[in-house]
Amino acid sequence: MSQKPGIVVTGASGRMGQMLIRQILDGGTFELVGALERPGHDWVGRDIGDAMGGMALGLLVADDPLEAFAKARAVIDFTTPAATLSFAALAAQARLVHVIGTTGMTAEDLASLKPASSHATIIRAGNMSLGVNLLTKITQLVAAALDEDFDIEVVERHHNQKVDAPSGTALMLGEAAAQGRGTSLQQVADRGRDGITGARKRGDIGFAAIRGGDIVGEHEVIFAGQGERIVLGHVASDRALFARGALKAAAWGLDKKPGEYDMLDVLGL
């Protein structure tokens, strides 16, 4: 019997789900004890290894999280906001580490997530990469150092299959910039420009989303002043970096008390 802590991957058929499973199987920290998909998905009931195009692993894809969570110490969740809230309630009951990489969550979704943190160790981030989280911290510091004579624009680029915009990472960067200026992103975000929009409002934080091809993820934060621009950026070329970050977060959370954490906590920043 394995002595490794058990871990569950939700959304097993997705890009991130499959990448996470491969990283778990190649690593030495966790034992994969559950691979979940939504009811009715054609992977349900199939061996996860076979479904991913490899050798059978003796673990069937399931659509019932209760049984899988009972065997686990942690769950990694890159799904949809509605699914994440459902998983959060069950993870809290099982006292799990719940690593959330789901994007597109609203303020109401995050408020609904909060009760689960009384019993589960929730680690949530719009992006699990080390580089992006360093960029987030730097963005906050630069925003705090510059006044509103510098306009802030967040530009993000992703593959043509991404379903939400702006990306969770772009919003994370925007939130960091807003915090640096002592305000909330909700008050200053400009997320849509089309037609005769008028001049840019002083102090706003703008967003632009580009979708095309197989772009893994590129983000820039532009501080545009009179006669000069400061451009901070990050380029991801390998989706595995997000999986490695999520697994690092899950391992970090194993001995932490219930509560809400992010990747800056994991990285000691």
C-alpha positions as CSV (number, residue, x, y, z in Angstrom):
1,M,0.0,0.0,0.0
2,S,1.4,3.4,-1.0
3,Q,2.4,5.8,1.8
4,K,2.0,8.8,-0.5
5,P,-0.9,11.1,0.2
6,G,-3.8,10.6,-2.2
7,I,-4.8,13.3,-4.7
8,V,-7.8,13.7,-6.9
9,V,-7.9,15.6,-10.3
10,T,-11.2,17.1,-11.4
11,G,-11.9,17.7,-15.1
12,A,-9.7,14.8,-16.0
13,S,-10.3,15.0,-19.7
14,G,-9.3,18.6,-20.1
15,R,-5.9,20.0,-21.1
16,M,-5.0,20.8,-17.5
17,G,-6.5,17.7,-16.1
18,Q,-4.4,15.4,-18.3
19,M,-1.3,17.5,-17.7
20,L,-1.8,17.2,-13.9
21,I,-2.3,13.5,-14.1
22,R,0.9,13.0,-16.1
23,Q,2.8,15.2,-13.6
24,I,1.4,13.2,-10.7
25,L,2.3,9.9,-12.3
26,D,5.9,11.1,-13.1
27,G,6.4,12.7,-9.7
28,G,7.0,11.1,-6.3
29,T,4.9,13.2,-4.0
30,F,1.3,12.1,-4.5
31,E,-0.7,9.0,-5.4
32,L,-3.5,9.5,-7.9
33,V,-6.6,8.1,-6.2
34,G,-9.3,9.8,-8.3
35,A,-10.0,11.2,-11.8
36,L,-13.3,12.9,-12.0
37,E,-15.5,14.0,-14.9
38,R,-19.0,15.3,-15.2
39,P,-21.9,12.8,-15.3
40,G,-22.6,11.7,-18.9
41,H,-19.0,12.4,-20.1
42,D,-17.8,9.6,-22.4
43,W,-14.6,9.1,-20.2
44,V,-16.7,8.0,-17.2
45,G,-16.1,4.3,-16.5
46,R,-13.0,4.1,-18.6
47,D,-9.5,3.5,-17.2
48,I,-7.8,6.9,-17.0
49,G,-4.6,5.6,-18.6
50,D,-6.5,4.1,-21.6
51,A,-8.7,7.3,-22.0
52,M,-5.5,9.4,-22.2
53,G,-4.1,7.1,-24.9
54,G,-1.6,5.2,-22.8
55,M,-1.4,2.0,-20.8
56,A,-4.2,1.1,-18.3
57,L,-3.5,2.3,-14.8
58,G,-6.2,0.4,-12.9
59,L,-8.1,3.6,-12.0
60,L,-11.5,4.3,-13.6
61,V,-12.7,7.8,-14.3
62,A,-15.6,8.6,-12.0
63,D,-18.4,11.1,-11.8
64,D,-19.1,10.8,-8.1
65,P,-16.6,12.9,-6.1
66,L,-17.6,11.6,-2.7
67,E,-15.9,8.2,-3.0
68,A,-12.8,9.7,-4.5
69,F,-12.5,12.5,-1.9
70,A,-12.8,9.9,0.9
71,K,-9.5,8.4,-0.2
72,A,-7.6,11.7,-0.7
73,R,-5.7,14.3,1.2
74,A,-5.9,16.9,-1.7
75,V,-7.9,17.8,-4.8
76,I,-6.8,19.9,-7.7
77,D,-9.6,21.7,-9.5
78,F,-9.4,23.4,-12.9
79,T,-13.0,23.3,-14.0
80,T,-15.9,25.8,-14.0
81,P,-17.1,28.1,-11.3
82,A,-20.3,26.1,-10.6
83,A,-18.4,22.8,-10.4
84,T,-15.7,24.4,-8.2
85,L,-18.3,25.6,-5.7
86,S,-19.8,22.1,-5.6
87,F,-16.4,20.5,-5.1
88,A,-15.5,23.0,-2.4
89,A,-18.5,22.0,-0.2
90,L,-17.5,18.3,-0.5
91,A,-13.8,19.1,0.0
92,A,-14.7,21.0,3.2
93,Q,-16.6,18.0,4.5
94,A,-13.6,15.7,3.8
95,R,-11.1,18.3,5.3
96,L,-9.0,18.3,2.1
97,V,-6.5,20.6,0.6
98,H,-8.4,22.2,-2.3
99,V,-6.2,23.8,-4.9
100,I,-8.3,25.9,-7.3
101,G,-7.1,27.0,-10.6
102,T,-10.6,27.7,-12.0
103,T,-11.0,31.0,-13.8
104,G,-14.0,33.1,-14.5
105,M,-15.2,33.2,-10.9
106,T,-17.3,36.2,-9.9
107,A,-17.3,38.2,-6.7
108,E,-20.4,36.3,-5.7
109,D,-18.7,32.9,-6.5
110,L,-15.8,33.9,-4.3
111,A,-18.1,34.9,-1.5
112,S,-19.9,31.5,-1.8
113,L,-16.5,29.8,-1.6
114,K,-15.6,31.4,1.8
115,P,-17.6,29.1,4.1
116,A,-15.7,26.1,2.9
117,S,-12.4,27.6,4.1
118,S,-13.5,27.0,7.7
119,H,-12.8,23.3,7.1
120,A,-10.7,23.0,4.0
121,T,-7.3,24.4,3.1
122,I,-8.2,26.4,0.0
123,I,-5.3,27.6,-2.2
124,R,-6.7,29.6,-5.1
125,A,-4.9,31.5,-7.8
126,G,-5.7,32.7,-11.3
127,N,-2.3,31.3,-12.3
128,M,-0.1,28.7,-10.6
129,S,3.2,29.7,-12.2
130,L,6.1,31.0,-10.1
131,G,6.9,33.7,-12.8
132,V,3.4,35.0,-13.0
133,N,3.1,35.3,-9.2
134,L,6.4,37.2,-9.1
135,L,5.0,39.5,-11.8
136,T,1.9,40.0,-9.7
137,K,4.0,41.2,-6.8
138,I,6.1,43.5,-9.0
139,T,3.0,44.9,-10.6
140,Q,1.6,45.9,-7.2
141,L,4.9,47.6,-6.2
142,V,5.2,49.5,-9.5
143,A,1.6,50.6,-9.3
144,A,2.2,51.9,-5.8
145,A,5.2,53.9,-6.9
146,L,3.5,55.6,-9.9
147,D,0.6,58.0,-9.7
148,E,-2.4,58.1,-12.1
149,D,-0.4,60.1,-14.7
150,F,0.6,56.5,-15.7
151,D,-2.3,54.7,-17.4
152,I,-2.4,50.9,-16.6
153,E,-3.4,48.4,-19.3
154,V,-3.3,44.6,-19.0
155,V,-3.0,42.7,-22.2
156,E,-3.4,38.9,-22.4
157,R,-3.0,36.4,-25.2
158,H,-4.3,32.8,-25.1
159,H,-5.2,29.9,-27.4
160,N,-8.4,29.9,-29.4
161,Q,-10.2,27.4,-27.2
162,K,-10.1,29.5,-24.0
163,V,-13.7,30.2,-23.0
164,D,-13.3,33.2,-20.5
165,A,-12.0,36.7,-20.9
166,P,-10.2,38.5,-19.4
167,S,-8.1,35.6,-18.2
168,G,-7.9,34.8,-14.5
169,T,-4.3,35.8,-14.6
170,A,-5.1,39.2,-16.2
171,L,-7.7,39.9,-13.5
172,M,-5.1,38.8,-10.9
173,L,-2.6,41.4,-12.3
174,G,-5.3,44.0,-12.4
175,E,-6.2,43.4,-8.8
176,A,-2.5,43.7,-7.9
177,A,-2.3,47.0,-9.7
178,A,-5.5,48.3,-8.0
179,Q,-4.2,47.2,-4.6
180,G,-0.9,49.1,-5.3
181,R,-3.0,52.2,-5.9
182,G,-5.2,51.7,-2.8
183,T,-8.4,51.0,-4.6
184,S,-10.5,48.0,-5.8
185,L,-10.4,46.6,-9.3
186,Q,-14.2,46.6,-9.3
187,Q,-14.2,50.4,-9.1
188,V,-11.6,51.1,-11.8
189,A,-11.7,48.1,-14.3
190,D,-12.4,49.0,-18.0
191,R,-13.1,45.6,-19.6
192,G,-14.9,46.5,-22.8
193,R,-14.2,49.1,-25.5
194,D,-16.1,49.2,-28.7
195,G,-17.3,52.1,-30.8
196,I,-17.2,55.7,-29.7
197,T,-16.1,55.2,-26.1
198,G,-14.8,58.7,-25.4
199,A,-11.4,59.5,-23.9
200,R,-9.8,57.1,-21.4
201,K,-10.9,57.7,-17.8
202,R,-8.0,58.7,-15.6
203,G,-7.2,56.0,-13.0
204,D,-8.9,53.2,-14.9
205,I,-7.2,49.8,-15.4
206,G,-7.9,48.6,-18.9
207,F,-8.0,45.0,-20.3
208,A,-7.4,43.6,-23.7
209,A,-7.9,39.9,-24.6
210,I,-6.4,38.2,-27.7
211,R,-7.4,34.7,-28.7
212,G,-5.6,32.6,-31.4
213,G,-3.8,29.4,-32.3
214,D,-2.2,27.5,-29.5
215,I,-0.8,30.3,-27.4
216,V,-0.3,28.9,-23.9
217,G,-0.4,32.2,-22.1
218,E,1.2,35.7,-22.4
219,H,0.6,38.6,-20.2
220,E,1.8,42.2,-20.2
221,V,1.1,45.1,-17.7
222,I,1.7,48.4,-19.4
223,F,2.2,51.6,-17.4
224,A,1.9,54.3,-20.0
225,G,3.0,57.8,-19.1
226,Q,3.8,60.9,-21.1
227,G,6.9,60.2,-23.1
228,E,7.6,56.8,-21.5
229,R,6.2,53.3,-20.9
230,I,7.1,50.6,-18.4
231,V,6.1,47.1,-19.7
232,L,6.1,44.1,-17.4
233,G,5.5,40.7,-18.9
234,H,5.5,37.0,-18.7
235,V,5.4,34.3,-21.4
236,A,4.4,30.7,-20.8
237,S,5.5,28.2,-23.4
238,D,4.8,25.0,-21.6
239,R,1.5,24.2,-19.9
240,A,3.3,21.8,-17.5
241,L,4.5,24.8,-15.5
242,F,0.9,25.4,-14.3
243,A,0.6,21.7,-13.3
244,R,3.9,21.8,-11.4
245,G,2.8,24.9,-9.5
246,A,-0.5,23.4,-8.6
247,L,1.2,20.3,-7.2
248,K,3.6,22.4,-5.3
249,A,0.6,24.2,-3.8
250,A,-1.1,21.0,-2.8
251,A,2.1,19.7,-1.1
252,W,2.5,23.0,0.7
253,G,-1.1,22.8,2.0
254,L,-0.9,19.4,3.5
255,D,0.2,20.7,7.0
256,K,-1.6,24.0,6.9
257,K,-4.7,25.0,8.8
258,P,-8.0,25.5,7.1
259,G,-8.3,28.9,5.5
260,E,-7.9,30.8,2.2
261,Y,-4.4,31.0,0.7
262,D,-2.9,31.9,-2.7
263,M,0.4,31.2,-4.5
264,L,2.1,34.2,-2.9
265,D,1.6,32.3,0.4
266,V,3.0,29.1,-1.1
267,L,6.0,30.9,-2.4
268,G,6.6,32.8,0.8
269,L,6.0,36.2,-0.8
